[in-house]
Amino acid sequence: MFDDLSKFDDYIDQLAELVFQRIITKYGDIYPLNFVTDREEILVSELARLNTALNMLEERQEYEKCAIVKNRIRNIENILKKGDL
């Protein structure tokens, strides 16, 4: 279905955004979860989570998963660098 990982990452990003929007539409502000609404903050926190996951995968020598996570990290870093928020 997906020829490369970047298309898959884009698909996952779009799907996550749609799910998030539906939750907000259905339930409104989900206090006490209090989601961050600033896209830059969301990307930075995702970057931190992915770096933690990458370290764990490297320790377990799961290199195929590392490649996927590194690609996602690279995509987020490029978005932050470009300022496409």
N, CA, C and O atoms as a CHARMM CRD file, in Angstrom:
* protein
*
  340
    1    1 MET  N      0.81500  -1.19000   0.00000 PROA 1      0.00000
    2    1 MET  CA     0.00000   0.00000   0.00000 PROA 1      0.00000
    3    1 MET  C      0.86000   1.25600   0.00000 PROA 1      0.00000
    4    1 MET  O      0.54400   2.21800  -0.69900 PROA 1      0.00000
    5    2 PHE  N      1.95400   1.26200   0.78100 PROA 2      0.00000
    6    2 PHE  CA     2.83700   2.42000   0.85400 PROA 2      0.00000
    7    2 PHE  C      4.19600   2.03700   0.28800 PROA 2      0.00000
    8    2 PHE  O      4.80900   1.05600   0.70800 PROA 2      0.00000
    9    3 ASP  N      4.65700   2.83600  -0.68000 PROA 3      0.00000
   10    3 ASP  CA     5.92500   2.53700  -1.33200 PROA 3      0.00000
   11    3 ASP  C      7.12400   2.92700  -0.48700 PROA 3      0.00000
   12    3 ASP  O      8.18400   2.31200  -0.59900 PROA 3      0.00000
   13    4 ASP  N      6.97500   3.92700   0.34500 PROA 4      0.00000
   14    4 ASP  CA     8.08700   4.31700   1.20600 PROA 4      0.00000
   15    4 ASP  C      7.55800   4.76500   2.56600 PROA 4      0.00000
   16    4 ASP  O      6.37100   5.04400   2.73400 PROA 4      0.00000
   17    5 LEU  N      8.45700   4.82300   3.51300 PROA 5      0.00000
   18    5 LEU  CA     8.06400   5.12300   4.89100 PROA 5      0.00000
   19    5 LEU  C      7.54700   6.54500   5.06500 PROA 5      0.00000
   20    5 LEU  O      6.70700   6.79000   5.93100 PROA 5      0.00000
   21    6 SER  N      8.02900   7.48100   4.26200 PROA 6      0.00000
   22    6 SER  CA     7.57500   8.86500   4.43200 PROA 6      0.00000
   23    6 SER  C      6.09400   8.99300   4.08500 PROA 6      0.00000
   24    6 SER  O      5.37400   9.75900   4.72500 PROA 6      0.00000
   25    7 LYS  N      5.62800   8.24300   3.07000 PROA 7      0.00000
   26    7 LYS  CA     4.20000   8.27400   2.74500 PROA 7      0.00000
   27    7 LYS  C      3.39500   7.67100   3.89800 PROA 7      0.00000
   28    7 LYS  O      2.32000   8.16700   4.23700 PROA 7      0.00000
   29    8 PHE  N      3.91600   6.61100   4.49200 PROA 8      0.00000
   30    8 PHE  CA     3.24900   5.99000   5.62400 PROA 8      0.00000
   31    8 PHE  C      3.19600   6.95300   6.80200 PROA 8      0.00000
   32    8 PHE  O      2.16400   7.07300   7.46100 PROA 8      0.00000
   33    9 ASP  N      4.30200   7.63900   7.06800 PROA 9      0.00000
   34    9 ASP  CA     4.34500   8.62200   8.15600 PROA 9      0.00000
   35    9 ASP  C      3.32700   9.73600   7.91700 PROA 9      0.00000
   36    9 ASP  O      2.63800  10.16500   8.84200 PROA 9      0.00000
   37   10 ASP  N      3.23700  10.20200   6.65900 PROA 10     0.00000
   38   10 ASP  CA     2.26700  11.24700   6.33400 PROA 10     0.00000
   39   10 ASP  C      0.84300  10.75400   6.57700 PROA 10     0.00000
   40   10 ASP  O      0.00400  11.48000   7.10800 PROA 10     0.00000
   41   11 TYR  N      0.58600   9.51400   6.18100 PROA 11     0.00000
   42   11 TYR  CA    -0.73100   8.92200   6.38500 PROA 11     0.00000
   43   11 TYR  C     -1.05900   8.85300   7.87600 PROA 11     0.00000
   44   11 TYR  O     -2.16400   9.21300   8.28200 PROA 11     0.00000
   45   12 ILE  N     -0.11900   8.39800   8.68600 PROA 12     0.00000
   46   12 ILE  CA    -0.32900   8.29000  10.13100 PROA 12     0.00000
   47   12 ILE  C     -0.57800   9.67400  10.73100 PROA 12     0.00000
   48   12 ILE  O     -1.45000   9.83000  11.58500 PROA 12     0.00000
   49   13 ASP  N      0.18500  10.67800  10.28900 PROA 13     0.00000
   50   13 ASP  CA    -0.01700  12.04300  10.78000 PROA 13     0.00000
   51   13 ASP  C     -1.42600  12.54200  10.46800 PROA 13     0.00000
   52   13 ASP  O     -2.08700  13.13500  11.32000 PROA 13     0.00000
   53   14 GLN  N     -1.87700  12.29700   9.24100 PROA 14     0.00000
   54   14 GLN  CA    -3.21700  12.72800   8.85000 PROA 14     0.00000
   55   14 GLN  C     -4.28300  11.99900   9.65700 PROA 14     0.00000
   56   14 GLN  O     -5.25700  12.60700  10.10100 PROA 14     0.00000
   57   15 LEU  N     -4.09900  10.70400   9.84500 PROA 15     0.00000
   58   15 LEU  CA    -5.05100   9.91700  10.61700 PROA 15     0.00000
   59   15 LEU  C     -5.10900  10.39200  12.06700 PROA 15     0.00000
   60   15 LEU  O     -6.19400  10.53100  12.63300 PROA 15     0.00000
   61   16 ALA  N     -3.95300  10.64000  12.66400 PROA 16     0.00000
   62   16 ALA  CA    -3.90400  11.11900  14.04800 PROA 16     0.00000
   63   16 ALA  C     -4.61300  12.46000  14.18000 PROA 16     0.00000
   64   16 ALA  O     -5.34000  12.68500  15.14700 PROA 16     0.00000
   65   17 GLU  N     -4.41100  13.33600  13.22800 PROA 17     0.00000
   66   17 GLU  CA    -5.06300  14.64700  13.26300 PROA 17     0.00000
   67   17 GLU  C     -6.57900  14.49800  13.18200 PROA 17     0.00000
   68   17 GLU  O     -7.30600  15.17600  13.90700 PROA 17     0.00000
   69   18 LEU  N     -7.06200  13.61400  12.30500 PROA 18     0.00000
   70   18 LEU  CA    -8.50100  13.38900  12.18700 PROA 18     0.00000
   71   18 LEU  C     -9.09000  12.81700  13.48000 PROA 18     0.00000
   72   18 LEU  O    -10.15800  13.24300  13.91900 PROA 18     0.00000
   73   19 VAL  N     -8.40200  11.86600  14.07900 PROA 19     0.00000
   74   19 VAL  CA    -8.87200  11.27600  15.33700 PROA 19     0.00000
   75   19 VAL  C     -8.91200  12.34500  16.42200 PROA 19     0.00000
   76   19 VAL  O     -9.89700  12.45400  17.15300 PROA 19     0.00000
   77   20 PHE  N     -7.86100  13.12300  16.52600 PROA 20     0.00000
   78   20 PHE  CA    -7.80300  14.18800  17.53100 PROA 20     0.00000
   79   20 PHE  C     -8.95700  15.16900  17.34600 PROA 20     0.00000
   80   20 PHE  O     -9.61500  15.54500  18.31500 PROA 20     0.00000
   81   21 GLN  N     -9.20200  15.58100  16.11000 PROA 21     0.00000
   82   21 GLN  CA   -10.28200  16.53400  15.83800 PROA 21     0.00000
   83   21 GLN  C    -11.64300  15.95100  16.21100 PROA 21     0.00000
   84   21 GLN  O    -12.49800  16.66300  16.73700 PROA 21     0.00000
   85   22 ARG  N    -11.84900  14.67400  15.94400 PROA 22     0.00000
   86   22 ARG  CA   -13.12300  14.03200  16.30900 PROA 22     0.00000
   87   22 ARG  C    -13.30800  13.98800  17.82800 PROA 22     0.00000
   88   22 ARG  O    -14.41100  14.20400  18.33000 PROA 22     0.00000
   89   23 ILE  N    -12.23800  13.71000  18.54500 PROA 23     0.00000
   90   23 ILE  CA   -12.32400  13.68800  20.01000 PROA 23     0.00000
   91   23 ILE  C    -12.70500  15.06100  20.53000 PROA 23     0.00000
   92   23 ILE  O    -13.59000  15.18300  21.37700 PROA 23     0.00000
   93   24 ILE  N    -12.04600  16.09000  20.03300 PROA 24     0.00000
   94   24 ILE  CA   -12.33500  17.45900  20.46800 PROA 24     0.00000
   95   24 ILE  C    -13.76700  17.84400  20.10700 PROA 24     0.00000
   96   24 ILE  O    -14.46700  18.46300  20.90800 PROA 24     0.00000
   97   25 THR  N    -14.20300  17.47600  18.89100 PROA 25     0.00000
   98   25 THR  CA   -15.56300  17.79600  18.46100 PROA 25     0.00000
   99   25 THR  C    -16.60000  17.10300  19.34700 PROA 25     0.00000
  100   25 THR  O    -17.60400  17.70200  19.73400 PROA 25     0.00000
  101   26 LYS  N    -16.34200  15.84500  19.65800 PROA 26     0.00000
  102   26 LYS  CA   -17.31000  15.06700  20.43900 PROA 26     0.00000
  103   26 LYS  C    -17.31900  15.44400  21.91900 PROA 26     0.00000
  104   26 LYS  O    -18.38400  15.55400  22.52700 PROA 26     0.00000
  105   27 TYR  N    -16.13500  15.64000  22.49900 PROA 27     0.00000
  106   27 TYR  CA   -16.05000  15.82900  23.94200 PROA 27     0.00000
  107   27 TYR  C    -15.66200  17.23300  24.36800 PROA 27     0.00000
  108   27 TYR  O    -15.72600  17.55300  25.55500 PROA 27     0.00000
  109   28 GLY  N    -15.26400  18.07600  23.43300 PROA 28     0.00000
  110   28 GLY  CA   -14.81900  19.41300  23.78800 PROA 28     0.00000
  111   28 GLY  C    -13.44800  19.35700  24.43600 PROA 28     0.00000
  112   28 GLY  O    -12.70100  18.39500  24.25200 PROA 28     0.00000
  113   29 ASP  N    -13.12200  20.39700  25.19700 PROA 29     0.00000
  114   29 ASP  CA   -11.83800  20.43000  25.90200 PROA 29     0.00000
  115   29 ASP  C    -11.83600  19.29300  26.91600 PROA 29     0.00000
  116   29 ASP  O    -12.69500  19.24700  27.79700 PROA 29     0.00000
  117   30 ILE  N    -10.89800  18.39500  26.80200 PROA 30     0.00000
  118   30 ILE  CA   -10.89400  17.16800  27.58200 PROA 30     0.00000
  119   30 ILE  C    -10.11200  17.37100  28.86500 PROA 30     0.00000
  120   30 ILE  O     -9.06100  16.76200  29.06600 PROA 30     0.00000
  121   31 TYR  N    -10.62200  18.21900  29.72300 PROA 31     0.00000
  122   31 TYR  CA   -10.00800  18.43000  31.02500 PROA 31     0.00000
  123   31 TYR  C    -10.18300  17.16000  31.84500 PROA 31     0.00000
  124   31 TYR  O    -11.29400  16.63100  31.81100 PROA 31     0.00000
  125   32 PRO  N     -9.25300  16.62500  32.55300 PROA 32     0.00000
  126   32 PRO  CA    -7.96800  17.19500  32.92700 PROA 32     0.00000
  127   32 PRO  C     -6.82200  16.83800  31.98800 PROA 32     0.00000
  128   32 PRO  O     -5.67100  17.17300  32.26900 PROA 32     0.00000
  129   33 LEU  N     -7.12000  16.15800  30.86500 PROA 33     0.00000
  130   33 LEU  CA    -6.03100  15.78800  29.95800 PROA 33     0.00000
  131   33 LEU  C     -5.36300  17.01500  29.35700 PROA 33     0.00000
  132   33 LEU  O     -4.15100  17.01600  29.14400 PROA 33     0.00000
  133   34 ASN  N     -6.12500  18.04500  29.08600 PROA 34     0.00000
  134   34 ASN  CA    -5.58700  19.32900  28.66400 PROA 34     0.00000
  135   34 ASN  C     -4.54000  19.20300  27.56600 PROA 34     0.00000
  136   34 ASN  O     -3.36000  19.46400  27.80200 PROA 34     0.00000
  137   35 PHE  N     -4.95800  18.80700  26.37500 PROA 35     0.00000
  138   35 PHE  CA    -4.05700  18.64200  25.24200 PROA 35     0.00000
  139   35 PHE  C     -3.38600  19.95800  24.87400 PROA 35     0.00000
  140   35 PHE  O     -3.98100  21.03000  24.98200 PROA 35     0.00000
  141   36 VAL  N     -2.15600  19.85600  24.44400 PROA 36     0.00000
  142   36 VAL  CA    -1.41700  21.02100  23.96700 PROA 36     0.00000
  143   36 VAL  C     -1.94600  21.35800  22.57300 PROA 36     0.00000
  144   36 VAL  O     -2.10700  20.47200  21.73300 PROA 36     0.00000
  145   37 THR  N     -2.21100  22.62200  22.33700 PROA 37     0.00000
  146   37 THR  CA    -2.76900  22.98800  21.04000 PROA 37     0.00000
  147   37 THR  C     -1.72800  23.58600  20.10500 PROA 37     0.00000
  148   37 THR  O     -1.98800  23.71800  18.90900 PROA 37     0.00000
  149   38 ASP  N     -0.58000  23.94500  20.60800 PROA 38     0.00000
  150   38 ASP  CA     0.47100  24.52300  19.78200 PROA 38     0.00000
  151   38 ASP  C      1.20100  23.40400  19.03800 PROA 38     0.00000
  152   38 ASP  O      1.76100  22.50300  19.66300 PROA 38     0.00000
  153   39 ARG  N      1.19600  23.46100  17.71100 PROA 39     0.00000
  154   39 ARG  CA     1.78800  22.40100  16.88000 PROA 39     0.00000
  155   39 ARG  C      3.27400  22.21200  17.17900 PROA 39     0.00000
  156   39 ARG  O      3.75500  21.07900  17.19700 PROA 39     0.00000
  157   40 GLU  N      4.00000  23.28700  17.41100 PROA 40     0.00000
  158   40 GLU  CA     5.42500  23.17300  17.70600 PROA 40     0.00000
  159   40 GLU  C      5.65300  22.38300  18.99700 PROA 40     0.00000
  160   40 GLU  O      6.54500  21.53700  19.06100 PROA 40     0.00000
  161   41 GLU  N      4.85600  22.65900  20.01100 PROA 41     0.00000
  162   41 GLU  CA     4.98500  21.92600  21.27500 PROA 41     0.00000
  163   41 GLU  C      4.67600  20.44500  21.08900 PROA 41     0.00000
  164   41 GLU  O      5.34000  19.58800  21.67300 PROA 41     0.00000
  165   42 ILE  N      3.67900  20.15100  20.28500 PROA 42     0.00000
  166   42 ILE  CA     3.32600  18.76100  20.00600 PROA 42     0.00000
  167   42 ILE  C      4.48500  18.05700  19.31000 PROA 42     0.00000
  168   42 ILE  O      4.84300  16.93800  19.67800 PROA 42     0.00000
  169   43 LEU  N      5.07400  18.70800  18.30500 PROA 43     0.00000
  170   43 LEU  CA     6.18100  18.10500  17.57300 PROA 43     0.00000
  171   43 LEU  C      7.40900  17.91200  18.45200 PROA 43     0.00000
  172   43 LEU  O      8.08900  16.89000  18.35500 PROA 43     0.00000
  173   44 VAL  N      7.69600  18.88200  19.30500 PROA 44     0.00000
  174   44 VAL  CA     8.85300  18.76600  20.19600 PROA 44     0.00000
  175   44 VAL  C      8.65300  17.61900  21.18200 PROA 44     0.00000
  176   44 VAL  O      9.58800  16.86600  21.45300 PROA 44     0.00000
  177   45 SER  N      7.44500  17.48200  21.71800 PROA 45     0.00000
  178   45 SER  CA     7.20000  16.37400  22.65000 PROA 45     0.00000
  179   45 SER  C      7.24800  15.03500  21.93300 PROA 45     0.00000
  180   45 SER  O      7.72400  14.05000  22.49800 PROA 45     0.00000
  181   46 GLU  N      6.76200  14.98200  20.69900 PROA 46     0.00000
  182   46 GLU  CA     6.85300  13.74100  19.90400 PROA 46     0.00000
  183   46 GLU  C      8.31500  13.41000  19.61400 PROA 46     0.00000
  184   46 GLU  O      8.70600  12.24300  19.63100 PROA 46     0.00000
  185   47 LEU  N      9.10600  14.41800  19.35300 PROA 47     0.00000
  186   47 LEU  CA    10.53400  14.22000  19.10700 PROA 47     0.00000
  187   47 LEU  C     11.21800  13.62400  20.33800 PROA 47     0.00000
  188   47 LEU  O     12.04500  12.72100  20.21400 PROA 47     0.00000
  189   48 ALA  N     10.87900  14.11900  21.50300 PROA 48     0.00000
  190   48 ALA  CA    11.44900  13.58500  22.74500 PROA 48     0.00000
  191   48 ALA  C     11.03200  12.13000  22.94400 PROA 48     0.00000
  192   48 ALA  O     11.85100  11.29100  23.31800 PROA 48     0.00000
  193   49 ARG  N      9.76100  11.83500  22.69500 PROA 49     0.00000
  194   49 ARG  CA     9.26900  10.46500  22.84700 PROA 49     0.00000
  195   49 ARG  C      9.97600   9.51900  21.88200 PROA 49     0.00000
  196   49 ARG  O     10.36700   8.41500  22.26100 PROA 49     0.00000
  197   50 LEU  N     10.13900   9.95700  20.63200 PROA 50     0.00000
  198   50 LEU  CA    10.79100   9.11900  19.62800 PROA 50     0.00000
  199   50 LEU  C     12.26600   8.89000  19.95200 PROA 50     0.00000
  200   50 LEU  O     12.78600   7.79700  19.72700 PROA 50     0.00000
  201   51 ASN  N     12.93900   9.90500  20.47500 PROA 51     0.00000
  202   51 ASN  CA    14.34300   9.73400  20.85300 PROA 51     0.00000
  203   51 ASN  C     14.48800   8.73300  21.99300 PROA 51     0.00000
  204   51 ASN  O     15.43400   7.94500  22.01800 PROA 51     0.00000
  205   52 THR  N     13.55600   8.76500  22.93200 PROA 52     0.00000
  206   52 THR  CA    13.56600   7.78100  24.00800 PROA 52     0.00000
  207   52 THR  C     13.33300   6.38000  23.45100 PROA 52     0.00000
  208   52 THR  O     14.02600   5.43400  23.82500 PROA 52     0.00000
  209   53 ALA  N     12.35900   6.25100  22.55800 PROA 53     0.00000
  210   53 ALA  CA    12.07500   4.95500  21.94000 PROA 53     0.00000
  211   53 ALA  C     13.28100   4.46100  21.14600 PROA 53     0.00000
  212   53 ALA  O     13.60700   3.27400  21.17300 PROA 53     0.00000
  213   54 LEU  N     13.94100   5.37600  20.44000 PROA 54     0.00000
  214   54 LEU  CA    15.11600   5.00800  19.65900 PROA 54     0.00000
  215   54 LEU  C     16.21900   4.45000  20.55400 PROA 54     0.00000
  216   54 LEU  O     16.84400   3.44400  20.22000 PROA 54     0.00000
  217   55 ASN  N     16.45500   5.09600  21.67700 PROA 55     0.00000
  218   55 ASN  CA    17.47500   4.60200  22.60800 PROA 55     0.00000
  219   55 ASN  C     17.14400   3.20300  23.10000 PROA 55     0.00000
  220   55 ASN  O     18.03100   2.35400  23.19200 PROA 55     0.00000
  221   56 MET  N     15.89400   2.95600  23.41300 PROA 56     0.00000
  222   56 MET  CA    15.48500   1.63400  23.88100 PROA 56     0.00000
  223   56 MET  C     15.64600   0.59000  22.78200 PROA 56     0.00000
  224   56 MET  O     16.09600  -0.52600  23.04300 PROA 56     0.00000
  225   57 LEU  N     15.27900   0.94700  21.55700 PROA 57     0.00000
  226   57 LEU  CA    15.40600   0.01300  20.43700 PROA 57     0.00000
  227   57 LEU  C     16.87300  -0.29900  20.12700 PROA 57     0.00000
  228   57 LEU  O     17.21800  -1.43400  19.79900 PROA 57     0.00000
  229   58 GLU  N     17.72800   0.71700  20.23500 PROA 58     0.00000
  230   58 GLU  CA    19.15700   0.49800  20.00300 PROA 58     0.00000
  231   58 GLU  C     19.73600  -0.44500  21.05500 PROA 58     0.00000
  232   58 GLU  O     20.55300  -1.30900  20.73900 PROA 58     0.00000
  233   59 GLU  N     19.31100  -0.27500  22.30000 PROA 59     0.00000
  234   59 GLU  CA    19.79000  -1.16600  23.36500 PROA 59     0.00000
  235   59 GLU  C     19.37200  -2.60500  23.11500 PROA 59     0.00000
  236   59 GLU  O     20.10900  -3.53800  23.43400 PROA 59     0.00000
  237   60 ARG  N     18.17700  -2.78300  22.53800 PROA 60     0.00000
  238   60 ARG  CA    17.67900  -4.13400  22.24500 PROA 60     0.00000
  239   60 ARG  C     18.12400  -4.62900  20.87600 PROA 60     0.00000
  240   60 ARG  O     17.77800  -5.73900  20.47000 PROA 60     0.00000
  241   61 GLN  N     18.88700  -3.81100  20.17000 PROA 61     0.00000
  242   61 GLN  CA    19.42800  -4.12600  18.84900 PROA 61     0.00000
  243   61 GLN  C     18.32300  -4.44500  17.83500 PROA 61     0.00000
  244   61 GLN  O     18.44800  -5.36500  17.02700 PROA 61     0.00000
  245   62 GLU  N     17.26600  -3.68100  17.89600 PROA 62     0.00000
  246   62 GLU  CA    16.16100  -3.82000  16.93700 PROA 62     0.00000
  247   62 GLU  C     16.35400  -2.76400  15.84400 PROA 62     0.00000
  248   62 GLU  O     15.69300  -1.72500  15.83200 PROA 62     0.00000
  249   63 TYR  N     17.26800  -3.05800  14.94000 PROA 63     0.00000
  250   63 TYR  CA    17.74500  -2.05000  13.99900 PROA 63     0.00000
  251   63 TYR  C     16.74000  -1.69000  12.91300 PROA 63     0.00000
  252   63 TYR  O     16.75500  -0.56100  12.42400 PROA 63     0.00000
  253   64 GLU  N     15.87800  -2.60400  12.52800 PROA 64     0.00000
  254   64 GLU  CA    14.85600  -2.26500  11.53500 PROA 64     0.00000
  255   64 GLU  C     13.88000  -1.24300  12.11700 PROA 64     0.00000
  256   64 GLU  O     13.49400  -0.29000  11.44000 PROA 64     0.00000
  257   65 LYS  N     13.48700  -1.44300  13.36400 PROA 65     0.00000
  258   65 LYS  CA    12.60300  -0.47900  14.02300 PROA 65     0.00000
  259   65 LYS  C     13.32800   0.84300  14.22800 PROA 65     0.00000
  260   65 LYS  O     12.71800   1.90900  14.13500 PROA 65     0.00000
  261   66 CYS  N     14.62300   0.77800  14.50400 PROA 66     0.00000
  262   66 CYS  CA    15.42300   2.00200  14.66000 PROA 66     0.00000
  263   66 CYS  C     15.37200   2.84200  13.38600 PROA 66     0.00000
  264   66 CYS  O     15.24500   4.06500  13.44800 PROA 66     0.00000
  265   67 ALA  N     15.46900   2.18800  12.24300 PROA 67     0.00000
  266   67 ALA  CA    15.44300   2.90600  10.97100 PROA 67     0.00000
  267   67 ALA  C     14.12000   3.63800  10.78000 PROA 67     0.00000
  268   67 ALA  O     14.09800   4.77000  10.29700 PROA 67     0.00000
  269   68 ILE  N     13.02400   2.99600  11.15800 PROA 68     0.00000
  270   68 ILE  CA    11.70300   3.62600  11.03600 PROA 68     0.00000
  271   68 ILE  C     11.60600   4.83500  11.95500 PROA 68     0.00000
  272   68 ILE  O     11.13700   5.89800  11.54900 PROA 68     0.00000
  273   69 VAL  N     12.05300   4.66700  13.19700 PROA 69     0.00000
  274   69 VAL  CA    11.98600   5.76500  14.17000 PROA 69     0.00000
  275   69 VAL  C     12.90100   6.90900  13.74600 PROA 69     0.00000
  276   69 VAL  O     12.52900   8.07700  13.85900 PROA 69     0.00000
  277   70 LYS  N     14.10000   6.57800  13.25600 PROA 70     0.00000
  278   70 LYS  CA    15.02200   7.63200  12.79700 PROA 70     0.00000
  279   70 LYS  C     14.41400   8.43100  11.65600 PROA 70     0.00000
  280   70 LYS  O     14.58200   9.64900  11.59200 PROA 70     0.00000
  281   71 ASN  N     13.70600   7.75300  10.75100 PROA 71     0.00000
  282   71 ASN  CA    13.06100   8.44500   9.64100 PROA 71     0.00000
  283   71 ASN  C     12.00000   9.41300  10.15700 PROA 71     0.00000
  284   71 ASN  O     11.89200  10.53800   9.67000 PROA 71     0.00000
  285   72 ARG  N     11.22900   8.98000  11.13000 PROA 72     0.00000
  286   72 ARG  CA    10.19800   9.83600  11.71600 PROA 72     0.00000
  287   72 ARG  C     10.83500  11.03600  12.42700 PROA 72     0.00000
  288   72 ARG  O     10.34300  12.15900  12.32000 PROA 72     0.00000
  289   73 ILE  N     11.92000  10.79300  13.14400 PROA 73     0.00000
  290   73 ILE  CA    12.64600  11.88000  13.81500 PROA 73     0.00000
  291   73 ILE  C     13.13900  12.89100  12.78800 PROA 73     0.00000
  292   73 ILE  O     13.00500  14.09900  12.98200 PROA 73     0.00000
  293   74 ARG  N     13.69800  12.40000  11.71200 PROA 74     0.00000
  294   74 ARG  CA    14.21100  13.27300  10.64600 PROA 74     0.00000
  295   74 ARG  C     13.07500  14.11800  10.06600 PROA 74     0.00000
  296   74 ARG  O     13.25500  15.31000   9.81600 PROA 74     0.00000
  297   75 ASN  N     11.90300  13.50500   9.84900 PROA 75     0.00000
  298   75 ASN  CA    10.75800  14.25400   9.31100 PROA 75     0.00000
  299   75 ASN  C     10.32900  15.37700  10.25200 PROA 75     0.00000
  300   75 ASN  O     10.06500  16.49600   9.81100 PROA 75     0.00000
  301   76 ILE  N     10.26300  15.08100  11.53000 PROA 76     0.00000
  302   76 ILE  CA     9.86800  16.10400  12.51000 PROA 76     0.00000
  303   76 ILE  C     10.90400  17.21300  12.58000 PROA 76     0.00000
  304   76 ILE  O     10.55000  18.39100  12.62000 PROA 76     0.00000
  305   77 GLU  N     12.17900  16.84800  12.59500 PROA 77     0.00000
  306   77 GLU  CA    13.24300  17.85500  12.63400 PROA 77     0.00000
  307   77 GLU  C     13.17100  18.76400  11.40700 PROA 77     0.00000
  308   77 GLU  O     13.39600  19.97000  11.51400 PROA 77     0.00000
  309   78 ASN  N     12.86000  18.19500  10.25000 PROA 78     0.00000
  310   78 ASN  CA    12.74000  19.00900   9.03400 PROA 78     0.00000
  311   78 ASN  C     11.55700  19.97200   9.12800 PROA 78     0.00000
  312   78 ASN  O     11.66300  21.12500   8.71100 PROA 78     0.00000
  313   79 ILE  N     10.43300  19.50800   9.67100 PROA 79     0.00000
  314   79 ILE  CA     9.27900  20.38000   9.84100 PROA 79     0.00000
  315   79 ILE  C      9.62100  21.52500  10.78400 PROA 79     0.00000
  316   79 ILE  O      9.29500  22.68000  10.50900 PROA 79     0.00000
  317   80 LEU  N     10.27600  21.20800  11.89200 PROA 80     0.00000
  318   80 LEU  CA    10.64300  22.24500  12.85600 PROA 80     0.00000
  319   80 LEU  C     11.65500  23.22100  12.26700 PROA 80     0.00000
  320   80 LEU  O     11.57100  24.42600  12.50500 PROA 80     0.00000
  321   81 LYS  N     12.61500  22.70000  11.49500 PROA 81     0.00000
  322   81 LYS  CA    13.63700  23.54700  10.88300 PROA 81     0.00000
  323   81 LYS  C     13.01500  24.51400   9.87100 PROA 81     0.00000
  324   81 LYS  O     13.36500  25.69300   9.83000 PROA 81     0.00000
  325   82 LYS  N     12.09100  23.99900   9.05600 PROA 82     0.00000
  326   82 LYS  CA    11.44200  24.81800   8.03200 PROA 82     0.00000
  327   82 LYS  C     10.47200  25.83200   8.64500 PROA 82     0.00000
  328   82 LYS  O     10.21000  26.89000   8.07200 PROA 82     0.00000
  329   83 GLY  N      9.95100  25.48600   9.81200 PROA 83     0.00000
  330   83 GLY  CA     8.94600  26.34000  10.42600 PROA 83     0.00000
  331   83 GLY  C      7.56800  26.14000   9.83800 PROA 83     0.00000
  332   83 GLY  O      6.71700  27.02300   9.94200 PROA 83     0.00000
  333   84 ASP  N      7.32600  24.96400   9.20700 PROA 84     0.00000
  334   84 ASP  CA     6.02000  24.64300   8.61800 PROA 84     0.00000
  335   84 ASP  C      5.03400  24.21900   9.70100 PROA 84     0.00000
  336   84 ASP  O      4.56800  23.08000   9.72400 PROA 84     0.00000
  337   85 LEU  N      4.73300  25.13800  10.57900 PROA 85     0.00000
  338   85 LEU  CA     3.86400  24.80800  11.70300 PROA 85     0.00000
  339   85 LEU  C      2.53100  25.37700  11.40700 PROA 85     0.00000
  340   85 LEU  O      1.60800  25.23600  12.20900 PROA 85     0.00000
